[in-house]
Amino acid sequence: MSSTKILAIETSCDETSIAIVENGTKVLAMTTNTQISTHAKYGGVVPEVASRMHAENITIVLNETLEKANLKLEEMDAIAVTYGPGLLGSLLVGVNFAKTLAYIYNKPLIAVNHLIGHIYANNLENKLEFPLLTLIVSGGHTELLYMTDEYKFKLLGETLDDAIGESFDKVAKVLGLPYPGGPIIEKLAKEGNDFYKLPLPVNDGTYNFSYSGLKSSVLNLVNNEKMHGKEIRKEDLAYSFQKRAVEEVCIKINKALDEYNVKQLVVAGGVSANKYLKEKLEDVCQKYNTEVTIPSILYCTDNAAMIGAAAYYLYQKKIYADLDIDACSYLNICD
């Protein structure tokens, strides 16, 4: 098989990441510059700060990645970039950088949907086996899709308001915990019990998700406890919240596995790093003899390797972007 090397760029939020991916599955090199320590001071990502830091770091990240792989830009077959969804300012830095490289080095430009990138992160370590269900759980998205083939998506359900990752971060903030809150909630929950009775987010028989109600219930509970002079047992509240949040996901997956005969459940997005979620999904899928595929931690969060993996199929089909393509802060997976 001939070797296809794609230089991929990811700047949708607060990670400046560039990777070189061969044939959609082999990561030759990747460099990711994280801004977490900077945004933690503000309790969340500040868009203006994020875009400025991308602009400052992106050339450094590129040079480091090329050096790791011992390759030159002339040796790339294409340039791929996340063009949405995400923070508009951050996306623009990556898109304009990619367009410049594609123009100077006369390479095809491939525009990749960030969410599809998360799905194809699984292809870096485990081959996607169709038909399959894919569950996207991240800070900005909670979606369940059915895939019959490469890039063939049927949207079953999506978040009606807050995404699951966003709710983890907001609950952590209510408890006075630092950003990002997801890993800290998971860690605290290991030491807690289901002491606080919280409602299921939404249980309406559809595949849609909703986390604003659960988040509000936590906020109200904390305020009521404080008004009555009671101390919040953070470990127990973390456990109760995580249990309900994950139970909502498992109900939808169970329903989908009843309706669709699939070979895999592919989990994507930053929240897929949550071990409790993984355990509960495996329990559900075991009943249906369905494999659960989750990327390693390196590829769960935002990274350029997943963009290179998703771009490979588009490269094979010669689905290229024009140099006048723009960034899209809001983008559906089926666009």
N, C-alpha and C positions, 0 to 999 in steps of 0.2 A: 504494500500500500504506500502510495506517495505521501510525503510528509507535508502537512499544511500547518504553518505557524501563524498564529493570530496574536497580535498585540492588543490586549484588552484594557480598557480604562473604566474605572468606576469611581464616581464622585457624587453620588445621589444624596448623601447626607453629610456625615462628619468623618468619613474614612476616605483618604486619598490612596487609591489602590491601583496598581498596574501589574499585569501578569502577561506572560507569554505562554500560550497553550497550544499544544501540538495535537492535531486531529481530534480536537474537542474533548480529549480525555486525559492527556498527560500535561501536567504543569511543569514547564521547564524552569520557570522562575516567577516569583511574585514578591512584591514589596507593598506593604500596607502601612501608611502613616495614620495613626489614630489621633483624634482630637479629644478623646474622652476626658482627660485630666483638665483640659481648658474649659469645656462646657460643664463639667461637674461643679465648678464654682458658681454657676448660674442655676443649677438644678435642672438643666435640660439644654438642648441644642439651640444656640443663638444663630439664626440663618446668616446674618451679615458677617459674623465672626467666622463661621464655617467656610463661606465662599472665599473670604480673604485668605484664610489659611490654605485652602486648596490651591489658590493662585501662587502662593509663596512656595508650596512644597512640590507641586506636580512635576516640575523639571527634575528636581532632585530624585524623586521616586522613579521617574523614567530611567535616568542614568544608572541608578542602583540596580534596577531590574535587568537592564541590558548587560550590565557588568556581571551580575550573578549568572546569567545564561551564556555569557561569552558570545553574544550575538550583536548584530548591528541592525538598525532599522531597515536598511536595504534588503535584509534577508527575510523580512516579514512578508507574508502573502496578503495580509489585510490588516486594517485597523478597525477595532470594534469599540463601541462606547455605549454606556448607559445614557439614554436620552429621556428617560422618565419611567415611572413617576418618582418624585422626590422634591427636594428643596430647589426652587428654580435657580437661585444664584449659584448653588453648588453644581447643579447639572450643567449650567452654562459654561463653567470653567472646563469641565471635562469634554463637553461637546465641541467647544471652540478649539481646544487643544487637539482633539482627534481630527477635526476638519483640517487644521493647519498641517498636521503630520501627513494626512492622506494626500493633501494637495502637493506639498513639497516633495514627497517621496513617490508620488503617483501610485498610490495603493487604493484598492477598493475600500470604501467606508461602510461599515455595518452598524446599524442602529439597533440596540437591544433593549427590550423592555426589562426593567429591573426585576420585576416579579418572575418573569420567565427565567431570568438568570438564576434566581433562587431555586427554581425547580430543577434546572439543569446542573446545579451544583452536585446533585446526586449522581450524575453521569460521570463525574470525575473519579468516583470510587466504586459505584455499582451501576451496572447497565440498566437503563429503564426498560421495563418489560410491559408492553401494552396488551390489553387495556389496563389502565390504572386509575386510581384516585390520587389527587394531589391536594394536600392541605398546606396552605400558606398561613403561617402564624408569625407575625412580626410586629414592630412598633406601630406601623401605619396600616397594616392590612390583616384581615382574617378572611380567607376565602377557601372554598371547597370546589374543586373542579374534577371533571371526568375527562380523561384523555384516551383517545382511540389510536393515536399515532403521533409521530413527531409534529409538534406545533398544532395539533388538532384538539382544541379545548371546548368543553361545554361547561359553562358556569352553573353550578348547582346552588350555591349560596354565598353570601358575603356579609360583612359587618354592616349593621344598620346605623351604627354610630361609632363608638370607641372601638379600636382594635384591641386584641388581647394583650399585646406587648405594651401598648399605651396604658392600659388599665393597671398592669403590674407597676409601671413607673409612677403612676399617679397615686396608687395605694401606698407605695413606698414613701412618697413625698408626704402624704397625710400622716404617716407614722414617724416622720422626721428622719428618714433614711436617705443616704446620698444617692445621687444619680450615677449610673443607671440602676434602677431599682429591681429589675427582674432577677438577677443573680442573687441579690441580697435577700429578697423575699423567699426564694427557693432555699437558701441556706438556713434562714430562720425557721422555715416551715418544718425542716427536718427535726427540730427540737420541740415542736409544738403538738397540740392536739386539736381536735375539732370541737373547740369550746364554744365558739360564737356561731349562732345559727343564721347563716346568710342565705338569701334566696337564689335560686337558679336564675341566670341572666335572662334567657328566653327559652320557652319550651312550647312552641306553637305548632309543631309538626312540620315546619319547613326546614330548609337547610341554612337559613340565615342566622347570623350571630348578633349579639348585642351585649355590650359590657358597661354601658353608661349606668344602668340601673344597679349593677353589682358594685360599681365604684361609688355611687351615691349612697348605697347602703352602708358601706364601710365608713364613709365620711360621717353619716348621721350617727352611726354607732359610736364612733370615736368622740364626737361632740357630746352625745348624751352621757357617755361614761365620764367625761371631764366635768360636765355640769353637776353630776352626782358625786364628784370627788373620788371617782374610782380610777385606778391605774390600769391602763391598757396592757394586756399580756400580749406583747408584740409577736412572740413565737406562735401563740395560739391563733391570733388573728391572721397571721401570714399563712398558717396551715389551712384555716377555714376558707380564706379567700382563694388560695391556690386550688384547693379541692373543688370549689364550685366552678372556678374558671375552666379547669380541665374537664370537669364533668360535662359541662356544656359542649365541649368539643367532642367528647366520646359519644354523647347521645347522637350527634349528627353523623359521626363516622359509622356507628352501629346501624343507623337508618340507611345510609348509603350502601353499606355492604349487604344489607338485605335486598336492596333494589338492583344493584349492579354487580355483575360477576367480574371481578378484577383479579389480576395477578399480584399487584403491589399497592400499598399505600405509601406514597412518596410525601415526606414531610419537608417543608422548606421554610426558611426565614429564621430570624434570630431566636425566637422563642423555642425553636426545635432543639436548642441546646439544653432545654429544661429536662432533667432526667426523670422527674416525676411524670411529666407529660409522656415521655417515651414509654415508661413502664405501663401506664394506663392504656395507651394506644396498642401496645403489644398484647395486653390482656384481651382487648376487644377483638383484635385481628386474629388472635389464636383460635377463636371459635370458628372463624371462617377460613382457616388455613391460608391466610393472606400474609405475605411478607411485608414488614414495615422497614422502609428505607429512610435513613436520616444521615445527612452528611456529618463528617467529623467536625469538631468545634471550629477548626480553621476555616471551614467552608459554610458554616451556619450563618455567621454574621456577614455583613456586606464585604465583598471582596471581588477583585477583578477576574479571578480564575473562573468564577461562575459565568461571567459575561463572555469570556472566551469560549467556554463550553457551549453556551447557548448560541453564540455567533457561528459556530462551525456548520450547523445545519443550514443556516442562511447563506453561508459562503458556498456550500455545495450546490444550492439552488440558484446561486448568483442573484440573491435578493439584496441588492446594495442600496445605500442611501445617497441622495444627492448632497452636494456640498452646501446647499442652502437649508439643510434640515435644521430645525430648531428644537430646543429642549421643551419638554412637556411636564409640568409639575403634576398634573392629574392625567393618568393614563390607565385605562382598563386593560386587563390581561388579554382580552379578545380583540383589541384594537390593532 
